[in-house]
């Protein structure tokens, strides 16, 4: 494959650094924007169920665009795809600044993010050698997690001061990401686009999905990462309702800072996975995945701020240690079978479908007036059972 010629034995090439910087700035803006959108909904006295629905408006774009964005990412230089997608996200933030309803504007950002994701992960397999893919993913996850941490803190702090200031800063971050993007080398396309028929692209996507799902490693990775990201997105919004009830703290910045605690843990876990787990030892990550659900169950009943923060860091650490090897496994299998852009598009479809289901569960509990502590307990139980079943199935298959 032509893209193999562009791989490099070093991780810190100009292209890799440019990808990491672009991802950092774009993810920083994405995560700050979530808290700005929540603040806007609160100032508009929107119903409480619209807050979890905000994330659903974001992820629905991933599901409907999944048949198209993978082929698009593989049919064009991936740095160029990242630039286009980042421009769409900038437009979403700018229209929110111009008083477009947060649900609609955040949906537009979701469109950009859906196009961005296959390119940002797919480009790793084209820039680095296969034996360094886990480390490259660790660096990507580390960059993303630091961005989530700073974005959550920045978004929470700025929105407590001024929502307009927060949105202006977020737009500036997207522009800086575009500047960093210009340093990404122009790589050859992975798979030429031979047609642009929506019906044929949907059929192609279905074939890619089935092809990956028939590979036991790819299937395990798809399901495993889906549970993780579904639980992570739901936990972030659950905190907004949980903190005032369990801890008696009403400032949005506290919920944002606690999301940052999860991010710190994920960065630590991702670094540990990059050091201790290779593609041939992925099963070592399974116990950490099971612990995510157990820690959420304990966390749901915390009443002390510092104990809650410690548990959130542990949840994040287990999550980072669990998800990084699974991401690398899918990229390696995807590159072999269908192309990394297509593989990541299928992964996004599964992950965001899981997010939609878990957020739907949380929204339904919120609209049914289920106490938030009880909602968190149910949520932790669902995560524990799901990952335990996946781990048992994986071990059984290996035997």
C-alpha positions as CSV (number, residue, x, y, z in Angstrom):
1,X,0.0,0.0,0.0
2,X,1.3,3.4,-1.0
3,X,0.8,4.9,2.4
4,X,3.4,2.5,3.9
5,X,6.1,4.6,2.3
6,X,5.3,7.5,4.6
7,X,5.7,5.6,7.8
8,X,8.6,6.6,10.1
9,X,10.4,4.8,12.9
10,X,10.4,7.9,15.0
11,X,7.3,9.1,16.8
12,X,8.3,12.8,17.1
13,X,8.3,13.7,13.4
14,X,7.1,17.1,12.2
15,X,3.9,15.5,10.9
16,X,3.2,13.7,14.2
17,X,3.8,16.8,16.3
18,X,1.5,18.8,14.0
19,X,-1.3,16.1,14.3
20,X,-1.0,16.2,18.1
21,X,-1.1,20.0,18.3
22,X,-4.1,20.2,15.9
23,X,-5.9,17.5,17.9
24,X,-5.1,19.2,21.2
25,X,-6.4,22.6,20.2
26,X,-9.5,21.2,18.4
27,X,-10.4,18.9,21.4
28,X,-9.7,21.8,23.8
29,X,-12.3,23.8,22.0
30,X,-14.8,20.9,21.7
31,X,-14.8,20.3,25.4
32,X,-14.9,23.9,26.5
33,X,-17.8,24.4,24.1
34,X,-19.9,21.7,25.8
35,X,-19.9,23.7,29.1
36,X,-20.6,26.9,27.2
37,X,-23.6,25.3,25.6
38,X,-24.8,24.0,29.0
39,X,-24.5,27.5,30.5
40,X,-26.5,28.9,27.5
41,X,-29.3,26.4,28.1
42,X,-29.3,27.3,31.8
43,X,-29.5,31.0,31.1
44,X,-32.4,30.3,28.7
45,X,-34.2,28.4,31.5
46,X,-34.4,25.3,29.2
47,X,-35.9,22.1,30.7
48,X,-33.3,19.9,32.5
49,X,-33.6,17.1,30.0
50,X,-32.2,19.3,27.3
51,X,-28.7,19.1,28.9
52,X,-28.2,15.4,28.2
53,X,-30.0,15.8,24.9
54,X,-27.3,18.4,24.0
55,X,-24.8,15.5,23.8
56,X,-27.3,13.4,21.8
57,X,-27.6,16.3,19.3
58,X,-23.8,16.0,18.9
59,X,-23.5,12.3,18.5
60,X,-26.4,11.8,16.1
61,X,-24.2,13.3,13.4
62,X,-21.7,10.5,13.9
63,X,-24.4,7.9,13.4
64,X,-26.0,9.3,10.3
65,X,-22.7,10.3,8.6
66,X,-20.8,7.1,9.5
67,X,-21.4,5.6,6.0
68,X,-19.8,8.6,4.3
69,X,-17.0,10.0,6.5
70,X,-14.8,7.0,6.5
71,X,-14.7,6.8,2.7
72,X,-14.2,10.6,2.6
73,X,-11.2,10.3,5.0
74,X,-9.6,7.5,3.0
75,X,-10.2,9.2,-0.4
76,X,-8.4,12.5,0.4
77,X,-5.2,13.4,2.3
78,X,-6.2,13.1,5.9
79,X,-4.6,16.4,6.9
80,X,-6.9,18.1,4.4
81,X,-9.9,16.3,5.8
82,X,-9.0,17.4,9.3
83,X,-8.8,21.0,8.1
84,X,-12.3,20.9,6.5
85,X,-13.8,19.2,9.5
86,X,-12.2,21.8,11.9
87,X,-13.7,24.6,9.8
88,X,-17.2,23.1,10.2
89,X,-16.7,22.9,14.0
90,X,-15.6,26.6,14.0
91,X,-18.8,27.5,12.2
92,X,-20.8,25.7,14.8
93,X,-19.2,27.6,17.7
94,X,-19.5,30.9,15.8
95,X,-23.2,30.4,15.2
96,X,-23.7,29.7,18.9
97,X,-22.0,33.0,19.5
98,X,-24.5,34.6,17.1
99,X,-27.5,33.2,19.2
100,X,-28.3,30.1,17.2
101,X,-30.0,27.6,19.6
102,X,-27.3,25.6,21.4
103,X,-28.9,22.2,20.3
104,X,-28.7,23.2,16.6
105,X,-25.2,24.8,16.8
106,X,-23.8,21.8,18.8
107,X,-25.2,19.5,16.2
108,X,-23.2,21.4,13.5
109,X,-20.1,20.9,15.6
110,X,-21.0,17.2,15.8
111,X,-21.0,17.1,11.9
112,X,-17.4,18.5,11.9
113,X,-16.3,16.1,14.6
114,X,-17.8,13.1,12.7
115,X,-15.7,14.0,9.7
116,X,-12.6,14.8,11.8
117,X,-12.4,11.5,13.8
118,X,-11.6,9.0,11.0
119,X,-8.9,11.3,9.7
120,X,-7.2,12.0,13.1
121,X,-7.0,8.3,14.0
122,X,-6.5,7.0,10.5
123,X,-3.5,9.2,9.9
124,X,-1.6,7.5,12.7
125,X,-1.3,4.3,10.8
126,X,0.1,6.2,7.9
127,X,2.7,8.2,9.9
128,X,4.2,5.5,12.2
129,X,5.3,1.9,12.0
130,X,2.9,-0.8,13.2
131,X,5.0,-1.7,16.2
132,X,4.7,1.9,17.4
133,X,1.0,2.2,16.9
134,X,0.1,1.6,20.5
135,X,2.5,4.3,21.6
136,X,1.2,6.7,18.9
137,X,-2.3,6.1,20.2
138,X,-1.1,6.7,23.7
139,X,0.3,10.0,22.6
140,X,-2.9,10.9,20.8
141,X,-5.1,9.9,23.8
142,X,-2.7,11.8,26.1
143,X,-3.0,14.9,24.0
144,X,-6.8,14.5,23.8
145,X,-7.1,13.9,27.5
146,X,-5.0,17.0,28.5
147,X,-7.2,18.9,26.1
148,X,-10.4,17.5,27.8
149,X,-8.9,18.5,31.2
150,X,-8.0,22.0,30.2
151,X,-11.1,22.4,28.0
152,X,-13.4,21.4,30.8
153,X,-11.7,23.7,33.3
154,X,-11.5,26.6,30.8
155,X,-15.1,26.2,29.7
156,X,-16.4,26.0,33.3
157,X,-14.3,29.0,34.5
158,X,-15.0,31.3,31.5
159,X,-18.8,30.5,31.4
160,X,-19.0,31.4,35.1
161,X,-17.6,34.8,34.1
162,X,-19.1,35.4,30.7
163,X,-20.6,33.0,28.1
164,X,-19.7,35.4,25.3
165,X,-16.0,35.4,26.5
166,X,-16.0,31.6,26.6
167,X,-17.4,31.3,23.0
168,X,-15.0,33.8,21.6
169,X,-12.0,32.0,23.2
170,X,-13.3,28.7,21.8
171,X,-13.5,30.1,18.3
172,X,-9.9,31.3,18.6
173,X,-8.8,27.8,19.6
174,X,-10.4,26.4,16.4
175,X,-8.5,29.0,14.4
176,X,-5.2,28.1,16.1
177,X,-5.9,24.4,15.3
178,X,-6.2,25.4,11.6
179,X,-2.7,27.0,11.8
180,X,-1.2,23.9,13.3
181,X,-2.9,21.8,10.7
182,X,-1.0,23.5,7.9
183,X,2.2,21.7,9.1
184,X,0.7,18.2,8.5
185,X,2.4,16.6,5.5
186,X,0.2,15.9,2.4
187,X,0.0,12.1,2.5
188,X,-1.3,10.0,-0.5
189,X,-4.9,8.8,-0.4
190,X,-5.5,5.3,1.1
191,X,-8.4,4.3,-1.2
192,X,-9.5,6.3,-4.2
193,X,-13.2,7.4,-4.3
194,X,-14.6,5.7,-7.4
195,X,-18.2,6.9,-7.0
196,X,-20.3,9.3,-4.9
197,X,-23.6,7.6,-4.7
198,X,-25.1,7.9,-1.2
199,X,-26.9,4.5,-1.7
200,X,-23.7,2.8,-2.8
201,X,-21.7,4.4,0.0
202,X,-24.3,3.1,2.5
203,X,-24.0,-0.4,1.0
204,X,-20.2,-0.1,1.1
205,X,-20.3,1.0,4.7
206,X,-22.5,-2.0,5.5
207,X,-20.0,-4.3,3.8
208,X,-17.1,-2.7,5.8
209,X,-19.1,-3.1,9.0
210,X,-19.8,-6.8,8.4
211,X,-16.2,-7.4,7.4
212,X,-14.9,-5.9,10.6
213,X,-17.5,-7.6,12.7
214,X,-16.6,-11.0,11.3
215,X,-13.0,-10.4,12.6
216,X,-12.9,-11.4,16.2
217,X,-10.3,-8.8,17.2
218,X,-12.0,-6.0,15.4
219,X,-15.4,-7.0,16.8
220,X,-14.0,-7.1,20.4
221,X,-12.4,-3.7,19.9
222,X,-15.6,-2.2,18.4
223,X,-17.8,-3.3,21.3
224,X,-15.2,-2.7,24.0
225,X,-14.5,0.9,23.0
226,X,-18.2,1.6,22.5
227,X,-19.0,0.8,26.1
228,X,-16.1,2.9,27.3
229,X,-17.0,6.1,25.3
230,X,-20.7,5.7,25.9
231,X,-20.1,5.5,29.7
232,X,-17.6,8.4,29.6
233,X,-19.9,10.8,27.7
234,X,-22.8,9.9,30.0
235,X,-20.7,10.3,33.2
236,X,-19.6,13.8,32.1
237,X,-23.2,15.0,31.9
238,X,-24.3,13.0,34.9
239,X,-21.8,15.0,37.0
240,X,-23.7,18.2,36.2
241,X,-26.8,16.9,38.0
242,X,-24.9,14.8,40.6
243,X,-22.6,17.4,42.1
244,X,-25.4,19.8,43.4
245,X,-27.3,16.9,44.9
246,X,-24.5,14.8,46.4
247,X,-22.0,17.5,47.3
248,X,-24.3,20.6,47.6
249,X,-22.2,22.6,45.1
250,X,-24.0,24.6,42.4
251,X,-21.2,26.2,40.4
252,X,-20.8,24.7,36.9
253,X,-17.0,25.0,37.2
254,X,-17.0,22.3,39.9
255,X,-18.6,19.7,37.6
256,X,-16.2,20.8,34.8
257,X,-13.2,20.4,37.2
258,X,-14.4,16.9,38.2
259,X,-14.6,16.0,34.5
260,X,-11.0,17.1,34.4
261,X,-10.2,14.6,37.2
262,X,-11.4,11.8,34.9
263,X,-9.2,13.2,32.2
264,X,-6.1,13.2,34.4
265,X,-6.8,9.6,35.2
266,X,-7.2,8.7,31.5
267,X,-3.9,10.3,30.6
268,X,-2.1,8.3,33.3
269,X,-3.9,5.1,32.2
270,X,-3.1,5.7,28.6
271,X,0.6,6.2,29.4
272,X,0.6,3.0,31.3
273,X,-1.0,1.1,28.5
274,X,1.5,2.5,26.0
275,X,4.4,1.3,28.2
276,X,3.1,-2.1,29.3
277,X,0.7,-3.4,26.6
278,X,1.4,-4.4,23.0
279,X,-1.0,-5.6,20.4
280,X,-0.3,-9.2,21.4
281,X,-1.1,-8.5,25.1
282,X,-4.5,-6.7,24.7
283,X,-6.2,-9.0,27.2
284,X,-4.2,-7.4,30.0
285,X,-6.4,-4.4,29.7
286,X,-9.6,-6.3,30.6
287,X,-9.5,-6.2,34.4
288,X,-9.1,-2.4,34.2
289,X,-12.3,-2.2,32.1
290,X,-14.2,-4.2,34.7
291,X,-13.0,-1.9,37.5
292,X,-14.6,1.1,35.6
293,X,-18.1,-0.1,36.5
294,X,-17.2,-1.1,40.0
295,X,-15.7,2.4,40.7
296,X,-18.7,4.1,39.3
297,X,-21.0,2.1,41.6
298,X,-18.9,3.3,44.6
299,X,-18.7,6.8,43.3
300,X,-22.5,7.2,43.0
301,X,-22.8,7.2,46.8
302,X,-19.9,9.5,47.6
303,X,-20.7,12.7,49.7
304,X,-17.2,14.0,50.1
305,X,-15.6,16.1,47.4
306,X,-12.1,14.8,47.7
307,X,-13.1,11.1,47.9
308,X,-15.2,11.7,44.8
309,X,-12.2,13.2,43.0
310,X,-10.0,10.3,43.9
311,X,-12.5,7.8,42.5
312,X,-12.9,9.8,39.3
313,X,-9.2,9.7,38.8
314,X,-9.2,6.0,39.3
315,X,-12.2,5.6,36.9
316,X,-10.2,7.6,34.3
317,X,-7.0,5.6,34.9
318,X,-8.8,2.3,34.3
319,X,-10.4,3.8,31.3
320,X,-7.2,4.9,29.7
321,X,-5.5,1.6,30.4
322,X,-8.4,-0.2,28.9
323,X,-9.3,1.8,25.8
324,X,-5.8,2.7,24.2
325,X,-4.9,-0.9,23.4
326,X,-8.3,-1.6,21.9
327,X,-8.1,1.5,19.7
328,X,-4.7,0.4,18.4
329,X,-5.9,-3.2,17.8
330,X,-8.8,-1.9,15.6
331,X,-6.5,0.5,13.7
332,X,-4.1,-2.3,13.0
333,X,-6.8,-4.8,11.9
334,X,-8.6,-2.0,10.0
335,X,-5.5,-1.0,8.1
336,X,-5.1,-4.6,7.0
337,X,-8.7,-5.2,6.1
338,X,-10.7,-2.1,5.0
339,X,-8.5,1.0,5.6
340,X,-8.1,2.9,8.8
341,X,-10.5,5.6,7.8
342,X,-13.3,3.2,7.1
343,X,-12.5,1.2,10.3
344,X,-12.6,4.4,12.5
345,X,-15.9,5.4,10.8
346,X,-17.4,2.1,11.8
347,X,-16.0,2.5,15.3
348,X,-17.5,5.9,15.5
349,X,-20.9,4.5,14.5
350,X,-20.7,1.8,17.3
351,X,-19.4,4.2,19.9
352,X,-21.9,7.0,19.2
353,X,-24.7,4.5,19.1
354,X,-23.7,3.4,22.5
355,X,-23.5,7.0,23.7
356,X,-27.0,7.5,22.3
357,X,-28.3,4.5,24.1
358,X,-26.7,5.4,27.5
359,X,-27.6,9.0,27.2
360,X,-31.1,8.0,26.3
361,X,-31.2,5.8,29.4
362,X,-30.1,8.7,31.5
363,X,-32.5,11.2,29.9
364,X,-35.4,8.8,30.4
365,X,-34.5,8.5,34.1
366,X,-34.2,12.2,34.4
367,X,-37.6,12.8,32.8
368,X,-39.1,10.1,35.1
369,X,-37.7,12.0,38.1
370,X,-35.4,9.1,39.2
371,X,-33.0,10.5,41.9
372,X,-29.6,11.2,40.4
373,X,-27.8,9.0,42.9
374,X,-30.0,6.1,41.9
375,X,-29.5,7.0,38.2
376,X,-25.7,6.9,38.7
377,X,-25.9,3.5,40.5
378,X,-28.0,2.0,37.6
379,X,-25.5,3.5,35.1
380,X,-22.5,1.9,37.0
381,X,-24.3,-1.4,37.0
382,X,-24.9,-1.3,33.3
383,X,-21.2,-0.5,32.6
384,X,-20.0,-3.3,34.9
385,X,-22.2,-6.0,33.4
386,X,-21.4,-4.9,29.8
387,X,-17.6,-4.9,30.1
388,X,-17.7,-8.1,32.2
389,X,-19.7,-9.9,29.5
390,X,-17.3,-8.7,26.8
391,X,-14.2,-9.8,28.9
392,X,-15.7,-13.2,29.4
393,X,-16.5,-13.6,25.7
394,X,-13.0,-12.5,24.8
395,X,-11.3,-14.9,27.1
396,X,-13.5,-17.8,26.0
397,X,-12.7,-17.1,22.3
398,X,-9.0,-17.0,23.0
399,X,-9.1,-20.3,24.8
